């Protein structure tokens, strides 16, 4: 939608619609369209080249944009670009009934020239030093602009936080049981 230079992008357009009967009407986002560009792109490393077939991959994008407008095709072509480490849709308030913001546009990008890490099935490609990376049945397929070390560090931190939260809730449950039956 924006035309930003990238090797992979996902563009999603959603429309705010009201559902429900007269007493319980609520607003929801209905997907109007979803487009992926850069289904295949080439990466190189140590003189070898690989074509990445991104279909079916979980993509950890480098940047994303989200903005609103009155039509299915956005007028604004240069919305603010946010880093891929910032979660999409967290900490915002949406006014869904506003006719000037009836549509929500979202783009996720893997920018050209950035380091890309790919985890998938590797097969020989056409020609010497050429490979193809794609999905393998029953195995993870990841494309990321963040290094495996950064993702591992984030996962370990999330696991530690989850353990602390589990301990807090277990203590609360024990306290409630003690007060109830104690």
C-alpha positions, 0 to 999 in steps of 0.5 A: 500500500505504501510502496516502501522498498522491501523484500517481503511485505504483508498488507492487510485492510480491515473495515469497522462493522457493527454487529448484533441486535439493537441492544447489543451492537458491538464494533468488529474489524472485518478483513477486506483484503490481505496481500503478501508481496515477495513470496520468494526472495534471494539471500546470500551468504559466503558466496552461496545464494538461496531462494526463500519461498516464504509461503507458510512461514512465520515472519518476524518482521523488521518494521510495521505501520498501522493507520486509518482512513475512510476508504478501502484504499488508503490516501496516505502513503507514508504512515509512521514506521514502527520497529518490529520489536514493538508489538502490533496493536498494544496500548491503543484506543480505537474509535471504531464508529468514526466515519473518517477512520472506518478502515484500518490499514496494516503493513509488515515489512522485511526491508531490503539490505537487512540481515535475514535469518531463515529456518526451514528445509533446504534443498538444492536449487538450479545451478552450482551454489544455489539453494532453495529454503521453504516449509517442511511438513511438520517442522517450523519455518521461520523468517526473521530480521532478528538474530536467533540469539535475540529471539532466544534471549526474549524467549528466556525472559518471557519464560522467567516472567511466566514462572514468576506469574505462575508462582504468584497465582499459585500463592494466591490460590493457596491463600484462597484455599486456606481462607476457605477451608483453613 
